[in-house]
Amino acid sequence: MQVSRDKLLEAYRSMKTIREFEERVAKEFATGDLPGFVHLYAGEEASAVGVCSHLVKSDQIISTHRGHGHCIAKGCEVGPMMLELFGRKGGLCGGKGGSMHVADLSQGMMGANAIVGGGPPLACGAAMTAKIKKTGGVAVTFTGDGGSNQGTTLESMNLASVMQLPVIFVFENNGFAESTAANWSVAGGDIVRRAEAFAMPGVQVDGTDFFAVHEAAGEAIDRARKGGGPSLIEVTLTRFYGHHQGDNQSYRTPDEVRNARESRCPLVNFRRRVTEASLLDAAELDAIDREILDQMDVATAAARAAPWPDAAEVLTDVYVTY
Amino acid sequence: MARKLSMRQAINEAMHQEMERDESVIVMGEDIMGGLGVDWLEGDAWGGTQGTTKGLGPRFGRDRVIDTPISESAFIGAAIGASTTGMRAIVELMYVDFLGVCFDQIFNQAAKFRYMFGGKAECPVVVRTQIGGGFSAAAQHSQCLYPIFTHIPGLKCVIPSNAYDAKGLLIEAIRDNSPVIFFEHKKLYDAETEVPEESYTLPFGEAGILREGGDVTIVALARMAHMAMEAAETLAAEGIECEVIDPRTTSPMDEDTILESVENTGRLVVVDESYPRCSMGADISSMVAEKAFDSLKAPIRKVAPPHTPVPFSPPLEAAYLPDAARIADAVRAVARHGS
């Protein structure tokens, strides 16, 4: 699949923004100033961006507890996201959601979701809306290897298939559900094999390869838009951090992450591919890198300086209070 | 003569009128039409297990009247997802007892979106579900689990006791932008009242005063409202005048009507078909004890089933369910207290 120069630049910018956002969040979290807990998406960028680069604003996605990447890939702004993670006024959810619930419905981002397997039924619903209203829209649910074993997910695959809904089930298999290895927890080995059981096309792609994800997602999304029903994409990748920040990762060998950063980095792979093929040049990528680092400085400083939400906000947006 | 409808017909009419009025309204669930996949069938084989959705499919088509596989998490979640993206789904959880296989989508998803996303999401879904005993349907098809939903911020809970209320409250629920759980007592489906043909709404959070009286206040929901009325008739013959209040919605709860009545009578009996612990009976009792303590002339009495699963055998179920006689006993006890 040919990808235009503009699309390539946009994809790189999006992936790099995700990476630097997560690296910055890791740093800020270590200071103790970020409330709650965070699950970082570094290492998985090509999945979110490879898929979302085919989507328009009115298409819907739903994410997981590891949701920052999907938010950025779908168009959520970094500044309000950082404010939200710091729990400050002006955050994308007014400080009422936090890292695990970042959402922006106006961008077609139905939320990070802290219930494993919570998203697939909701994505089926968004796909139903598109189908009933005949908008040509699609819904994408990002789920992990852990979520692939939830009943909600399997029920949703069945529902999507019998109703021929325009929904794409993206399984980001990073090898671990929290600390439990997917090669133990996923019966049958590869998640992609489950597609056949639900009579939908399925493909497994290398999540360090933006182009592979992009191509697979393009086919699935195009099929869904044309009324061809749901598809499954299993994206194999490696998370560069633990399940959450603070995870001692004693279930991984000391070299595993270091090696992954060297050999399984979607950004390094992307840069090598586009520069070797003379599609983009290193200098313009470097310029984007600098711009994004500046953007993170600004977002972080703004979040640290922002006021807390008003206490009265506790009682708003809940329909009925006593 | 004014027209009478059963609660089943009133619910059916409410959905017909709202689907006619607003094409974003869809209805989904198991066997809503029935017979899906049987090629030679035409029309709706069932129209829901209780016939409440009969006729919707033939009128509005399968795009808007959607039969689903038995997979409550997936299709209730889908109704919630659709309602968050522009539809108004009325989804049927056949029996409230089945909430165990879909509760996450209701209490962690639908109930949370608006708050958790800082007011940027709405989820105008209605979950219709059957409650209540009286049919020997046993432990997994007879429960009254509305206190569990009432406990959750972000949900509204509606529990009609008659056909007139059911129609007005269901139309209100469909037009409301919040997730609403609409509980239908299966013993009340055939009960008839006068129901206007035209569309109308009844506001949430406004209790109905079914009977006025100055001696004892009885608060009762759904089928228990009828039991309370029966008890009140018996007691009137004995010279005890009861005020019977049907809250109609447990979230929002009309506290004022109950408090005003208790301030007048000084005596309260709360009747609740749900389990006695952490129930609506317990909730209303605590509210009155907290806010109208000085008005009380007697301890509050709760009439509820024992804290057991619902039994199957008819005499066991009869022993389990509150009835007019037990309510009357409780009222006599509080009426006698201190006199």
Boltz contact constraints between the chains, C-beta under 6 A:
constraints:
  - contact:
      token1: [A, 60]
      token2: [B, 85]
      max_distance: 6.0
  - contact:
      token1: [A, 93]
      token2: [B, 117]
      max_distance: 6.0
  - contact:
      token1: [A, 93]
      token2: [B, 118]
      max_distance: 6.0
  - contact:
      token1: [A, 94]
      token2: [B, 118]
      max_distance: 6.0
  - contact:
      token1: [A, 96]
      token2: [B, 115]
      max_distance: 6.0
  - contact:
      token1: [A, 96]
      token2: [B, 116]
      max_distance: 6.0
  - contact:
      token1: [A, 96]
      token2: [B, 118]
      max_distance: 6.0
  - contact:
      token1: [A, 97]
      token2: [B, 116]
      max_distance: 6.0
  - contact:
      token1: [A, 97]
      token2: [B, 117]
      max_distance: 6.0
  - contact:
      token1: [A, 101]
      token2: [B, 116]
      max_distance: 6.0
  - contact:
      token1: [A, 103]
      token2: [B, 117]
      max_distance: 6.0
  - contact:
      token1: [A, 105]
      token2: [B, 120]
      max_distance: 6.0
  - contact:
      token1: [A, 105]
      token2: [B, 121]
      max_distance: 6.0
  - contact:
      token1: [A, 115]
      token2: [B, 104]
      max_distance: 6.0
  - contact:
      token1: [A, 115]
      token2: [B, 108]
      max_distance: 6.0
  - contact:
      token1: [A, 121]
      token2: [B, 73]
      max_distance: 6.0
  - contact:
      token1: [A, 121]
      token2: [B, 74]
      max_distance: 6.0
  - contact:
      token1: [A, 121]
      token2: [B, 77]
      max_distance: 6.0
  - contact:
      token1: [A, 121]
      token2: [B, 78]
      max_distance: 6.0
  - contact:
      token1: [A, 121]
      token2: [B, 105]
      max_distance: 6.0
  - contact:
      token1: [A, 122]
      token2: [B, 77]
      max_distance: 6.0
  - contact:
      token1: [A, 122]
      token2: [B, 81]
      max_distance: 6.0
  - contact:
      token1: [A, 124]
      token2: [B, 78]
      max_distance: 6.0
  - contact:
      token1: [A, 125]
      token2: [B, 78]
      max_distance: 6.0
  - contact:
      token1: [A, 125]
      token2: [B, 80]
      max_distance: 6.0
  - contact:
      token1: [A, 125]
      token2: [B, 81]
      max_distance: 6.0
  - contact:
      token1: [A, 125]
      token2: [B, 82]
      max_distance: 6.0
  - contact:
      token1: [A, 126]
      token2: [B, 81]
      max_distance: 6.0
  - contact:
      token1: [A, 126]
      token2: [B, 85]
      max_distance: 6.0
  - contact:
      token1: [A, 128]
      token2: [B, 78]
      max_distance: 6.0
  - contact:
      token1: [A, 128]
      token2: [B, 82]
      max_distance: 6.0
  - contact:
      token1: [A, 129]
      token2: [B, 82]
      max_distance: 6.0
  - contact:
      token1: [A, 129]
      token2: [B, 85]
      max_distance: 6.0
  - contact:
      token1: [A, 129]
      token2: [B, 86]
      max_distance: 6.0
  - contact:
      token1: [A, 129]
      token2: [B, 87]
      max_distance: 6.0
  - contact:
      token1: [A, 132]
      token2: [B, 63]
      max_distance: 6.0
  - contact:
      token1: [A, 152]
      token2: [B, 73]
      max_distance: 6.0
  - contact:
      token1: [A, 155]
      token2: [B, 71]
      max_distance: 6.0
  - contact:
      token1: [A, 155]
      token2: [B, 73]
      max_distance: 6.0
  - contact:
      token1: [A, 155]
      token2: [B, 74]
      max_distance: 6.0
  - contact:
      token1: [A, 156]
      token2: [B, 74]
      max_distance: 6.0
  - contact:
      token1: [A, 159]
      token2: [B, 74]
      max_distance: 6.0
  - contact:
      token1: [A, 317]
      token2: [B, 114]
      max_distance: 6.0
  - contact:
      token1: [A, 317]
      token2: [B, 115]
      max_distance: 6.0
  - contact:
      token1: [A, 317]
      token2: [B, 119]
      max_distance: 6.0
  - contact:
      token1: [A, 318]
      token2: [B, 115]
      max_distance: 6.0
  - contact:
      token1: [A, 318]
      token2: [B, 153]
      max_distance: 6.0
  - contact:
      token1: [A, 318]
      token2: [B, 154]
      max_distance: 6.0
  - contact:
      token1: [A, 319]
      token2: [B, 178]
      max_distance: 6.0
  - contact:
      token1: [A, 320]
      token2: [B, 251]
      max_distance: 6.0
  - contact:
      token1: [A, 320]
      token2: [B, 252]
      max_distance: 6.0
